[in-house]
Amino acid sequence: MVADDTKFWREKISTILSHSGLEVLEAESGEEAIRLCSDPARPVDLLVLDLVMPGTDGFEVVRQLRARKLTADLPIVAITSVFKPEQFPHGCQALGLDTIVEKAASSNQLLFIFNKYLNRDRAPQRPAPRIASFLPGFLRAGKGPEVRCVITNLSCSGAFVGTMRPLQLGSELCLLFSLPEDVPICAFARVVWVNDGDRATETGYSRGMGVVFKDLEAAVRRALAAYVKSEIEKG
């Protein structure tokens, strides 16, 4: 998860992470970061956190997350253009942070640091893996027309959407499809990975895009969770 009140930095850091094949959630405020990180249905593996935000700042976000069982051990990397590590004589760990990096760092430097905490030796927090599926549906971006697509990979947090004309990285869309037994699903999502052209040939996957669901309604989340669980139990 990337939490920053500035759109430019949210998008820059999200792009760095999503280009590595990671699913990325975004929060525009400290309050939203706490709410999303505390969702037991979709635990996060790393929080990249701006320290200076209006309202609930990064320091308060860390304090609240460290006080909760679900997020007590969540890796938190502070990214800032205001503070420097040497400004904290007792170390960033005393603040509940794993490390502090400057926003001016290069993309390669940031990714190296993020991967250090994403891949450290700890129990994974991800929910159940995605399930194979073949669910026909439609997608719509903005006010554009509905375009046919197929959901070929599905989880409670996202999906792979097969389509001959994938949208650009970062695009937002609405997905309309049905689970078995005609359970309708309407989900807003963001594109975090694109498989098109030469990349589709190299990977062997069909053309399409990986998407992350955004703020699913409770009923939709329950329906997805029940379907994913039933398919996993079938083996």
KAQUI-V44836 format. One record per backbone hydrogen bond with DSSP energy under -0.5 kcal/mol. CO is the residue of the C=O (numbers start at 1). NH is the residue of the N-H. Records with the same first field share a line. If there is no record, write none. Layout:
CO->NH  NH
//
This chain:
1->3  48
2->4  27
3->50
5->7
6->10
7->11
8->12
9->13
10->14
11->15
12->16
13->17
14->18
15->19
17->20  22
18->21
25->2
27->4
29->33
30->34
31->35
32->36
33->37
34->38
36->39
38->40
39->42
46->48
47->49  77
48->3
49->79
51->53  58  59
54->56
55->57
56->30
57->61
58->62
59->63
60->64
61->65
62->66
63->67
65->68
68->72
69->72
71->74
75->47
76->78  98  99
77->49
78->101
80->103
84->87
85->88
87->89
88->91
91->94
92->95  97
93->96
99->78
101->80
102->105
106->110
107->111
108->112
109->113
110->114
111->115
112->116
113->117
114->117  118
115->119
117->120
120->122
131->154
134->136
135->151
136->178
137->149
138->176
139->147
140->142  174
141->144
147->139
149->137
150->152  162
151->135
152->133
153->160
154->131
157->213
158->155
159->161  211
160->152  153  162
161->209
162->150
168->171
171->191
173->189
174->140
175->187
176->138
177->185
179->182  183
182->184
183->179
185->177
187->175
188->214
189->173
190->212
191->170
193->210
194->196
195->208
196->199
197->201
198->202
199->203
200->204
207->163
208->195
209->161
210->192  193
211->159
212->190
217->221
218->222
219->223
220->224
221->225
222->226
223->227
224->228
225->229
226->230
227->231
228->232
229->233
230->234
231->235
232->235
//
